[in-house]
Amino acid sequence: MNRRHTLPGFGLSLGVTISWLSLIVLLPLAALAFRVAEQPWDAWWGLLRQRRVLLALQLSFGGAVLAAFIDVVLGMLLAWVLVRYRFPWRRLCDALIDLPFALPTAVAGIALTALYVPDGWLGRWLAVLGVQVAYTRLGVLMAMVFVGLPFAVRTLQPVLESLEADVEEAAWTLGASRWQRFHRVVLPVLTPALLTGFAMALARAVGEYGSVIFISGNLPMRTEIVPLLIVQKIDGGGDIAPAAMLGACMLLLSLLALLSVHGLQRWSGRWREVR
C-alpha cells in the first residue's frame, strides 16, 4: 500500500532542506569546531585570561542580556498600545517598528552616533545633564536595544491580538483590579511570548556588529565587543586561531543562553498547566 504524504514531494523537499541546512549552518559550525579542537589548552587559557577579552565578553553578553530585558518591557508596552488603542498615525507607528529590520546596521550606527554625540540633536541636551551616550557602554546598550526591539514587539503583538477580551471582562465582573487582571489573566498568557521575544532580542544583540562599532568608538578595554576583537585578530595577522577560539566561545555562550531560555519556556508551560 502506497502511503501518500501531506506535502507533495516531501522526500525531495526534506532532502533539499537538509542539504542547504548542512551547507549553510552545519558545515561552517563543524569547520569551526575542528579548527578550535586543534588548539592546546595553553592557548585557550592564554586567550581567555586576557583582560581585554574578558571585558569584551562581559560587554557583549552582559549588555545583550540587559538590552533583551529592556526590549521585552518596551516591546510589551508598544505591543499593548498598538493592539488595544486606536489613535492618529497608528499605522505609521506600527510600520516604524520594523525600521531596524530594513535599515542597514552601519546606517543605524551612524544615525545613533549623530544623535548622541555631545553636539548631536539629543546629545547636546544630555550633555547639559552630564550624561554621555556616544563612545560609552551606554551607547553600546542603546544600539543593542535598537536592533532587538522589533523582535520583542512582533513576538508579543499576535498573542495580544488573539487574547479574548471576554476573559478580562469576566475577571473584572468578579471584582479583580486592573493589576490583578493583568497579573493573573494577561501575563500568564504572554509569558511564553515574552521568553521567545527575550531569546530573539538576546541573540540579535549578541551578534550585532555594524551599529555598535560606530557608537561605541571601539575604545580598548572600555567599549570593545567580541565581534570587533574577532575582526581585529583576523586582520592583524595570518593566524585565525585566536579569532576561531573567540567565535567558539561566543557560540557556546549563546547556545547556553538560548537553552536556558528554552528551559524557562518549558517550565512556564508546565506551571501554567498545573495552575
Buried (B, 14 or more C-beta within 10 A) or exposed (E): EEEEEEEEEEEEEEEEEEEEEEEEEEEEEEEBEEBBEEBEEEBBEEBEEEEEBEBBBEBBBEBBBBBBBBBBEBBBEBBBEBBEEEEEEEEEEBEEBEEBEEBEBEEBBBBBBBBBBEEBEBBEEBBEEEEBBBBBBBBBBBBBBBBBBBBBBBBBBEBBEEBEEEEBEEBBEEEBEEEEBBEEBBEEBBBBBBBBBBBBBBBBBBBBBBBBBBBBBBEEEBBBBBBBBBEBBBEEEEEEBBBBBBBBBBBEBBEEBBEEBEEBBEEBEEEEEEE
